[in-house]
């Protein structure tokens, strides 16, 4: 009777299973093809970039003529001259005075003015900040009275609105010690603000935040936003009253000259923010024409809705004739290999067009180089996860925001030129505000996940994901094939064997659970990675520690940790039960588990922050796939294995995070300033800004590197 | 082993209390809640452990009676009860459920109570556990079948046919006329029969307990409304899927999308989905009631209207009980990777959708579907592993018989 069991006809597996088996059994070829295609697709991205278009119809940018008049400009000039007249007084008094003047001007326009006091506190280590909502509790922490700033907020209530929505304009301004550029940005904002206080079409409230930028531009905006979104029912004034008497005295003193205007003590709010524009005037002067720089990257590679960039770009280029720029990696602009690549693509594009005029993906080599430099910068800024300006604070509250940095052509001593510059800037902001004012819903129509290759070209998520997907696709395949090899699983390739071997293995073998040992090892290394990424928290507590010594302590402590871990758990005596036969496949199973862990990590990171995952995959995927015990390759002694040894060595060196950092630094910035402390500073900036990249490096990249090294040095 | 468990537990609760206290500034209620939950987990641990021992004893006994003891030598070092208890204790899902102050540890406790009572033959305890579990979360009601089977047949054994074959083989085998063999045959024959006495007891006790619970409930809800209203607010809430806020299940999305006039139809379909699987599984796995209970729990935690990770923690813990049977389970590594991946990806997707606003509901729902798929694979693979195990046992005993005969 039992015979019938074994003699059942061999079932033919379903096509999808057969396909999977085919792929797994040819994993080497698939690996090479996929990885090459992934890198190639990444290089092709500038070619595949699409032109931006305005997706939301309601925006209608530039459909109305600008209304800014000379009156607004002369008012703004008056404000500017009043403010700059104060500059030679002592700083504290000048700050108070200038704030008073600003308040007076604002309230003369009929705006509600309020002050927002905030306490600057240095960034703290929040390893899990990514998962939490912007926290409201931190405002209760103790603070020093000295590090206090005061934002000035003016709100215009919309005549046609119901007060449920608002548009935010932000100008960073150092009260008391501002330069001409900052005053210029303030006067542009004032121009727009005074216009907006008169217009009848306004449907959303306008909030003008003059951020006190003495502690950087990000901190005041962030503090204001946090207070804006967390209602405090006791009143902010009462909360702070007993702690900072000195400031309150100043506060009272400052209110005297403008006693006739009513400044509310409490926190003023308008509705939910539809969008925010941060604009400032750059100190440097452009040679050719007025230029507009757009900064959009917020924390963890989040971008504002593409429509916001589109309308700014559209209005700046087509209405105001500004030159719009986004950041580029300058060192890539004159790199030879990129140029050659661009020429190759250009030729290919021409050939393709001659074959079929419908195919127009060819772009000129110069465009290609430009596009890839911009793309590289976009990728880098997103991967870093550090916001490129105060707009990053808005994105944390789901508000789309960008920073506009306008650089005037020549220094603005010429009166007419100065007024024209004000007019241009004002009209640009007015146009953008008017477009956003038309919005019926939040920005949702266009892309959130994209990368810019030029101000008017972008690569959307659907395109750039292909490059990443191709790069990581071999990982599960190789993991599966290694696992199958190590377990001598029958994948249906050798059909004859299964029936003969089955009766022999009537023992409970726990064979399919053999990976548990490898999983344990991988898990321990990941725990080590987590511990390593928590170490800086303690190293920071050491007083008077220079970055160099900090990084040395960090590295040595991590190595010590790894050594201890290896001595405790990594010794081969812990698993005796593995027979000699299975010992051979041990490293293969370990590699398989490592690759699976890396796959999960990269997949996760690609959702959190795509750019980090892409760059990480470029480093990790080849290393993981190549890793094989050096001993085996040495023994083999063939050319191919020798080549693999060299590749492994190089990759093992490059993928070590500090090494990767220094290599990248030398490549892009030259080798003159290599300092051990730089790495520490870089990592510190990552965790200070709560970048997910930091967690990625600590919990995915570093453990994977350690495991790959372990595989390389495996004694098999 | 036990003191290791309790020590682990102590550290664990200590850690929980500390982290929570820091977070919530010494809230006393939280403190007690955490202690309460830790107590639940301790109880669950002990019960799982005891159940595991019972199951393993039964398994060994049946193997003994089948004369294939050599099968056991490889798994001697592992006690399935301990493994199950440790899996339950260190499962991140358990920790998450505990940190989140979810009530699922309580539900898990009563479910385990029912299974333990049934395994040990403690009828009142089994009835109490079952009634309370049904009262708390309704879905454990389907556990009545495994509980009855457990009480009727006793703990998990290889298929009954095997014992019969064995018995016939021994009976036909005339030259081995020692008493021991004869006794064993009688013993195994006795095991096959379904004993109705404990089942009747169970039914009696469960009706008693449920009347008791209902009376208590009616007394306590009297100031606020009737008992019927309580049913509507509790079971009705579970059955009609009123709350469609996102969870790790699949129903919320579906019912958010479906047209209103189809709603009741699909509600019936989805709930019948669980019920459809009860009978076939019960027929196929009637010789392994504990495993059947595990499968039921896994299926209901996949298809219930408001699933949580606490439910998964329960069935993953129970998975450890069947260590010997599942030793040759396929795709175990894939499943582990899938569980890790999904449980990490799901909060990130949720964050992307709810907090960052750059994703949408589909992102999160995709992880929910992946999770459901993983659970399906787990159920399918574990069932097939158990059936394969049975086949293997049959082969072994047949070869043994043949060897004995020849």
Interface residues (C-beta under 8 A of the other chain):
Chain A: X1 X2 X5 X130 X131 X133 X302 X395 X398 X448 X449 X483 X503 X506 X507 X508 X509 X510 X511 X512 X513 X515 X519 X592 X593 X596 X599 X600 X603 X604 X607 X608
Chain B: X71 X74 X75 X324 X327 X328 X329 X330 X332 X333 X336 X337 X340 X341 X344 X345 X347 X348 X349 X351 X352 X355 X356 X357 X358 X363 X391 X392 X394 X395 X396 X398 X399
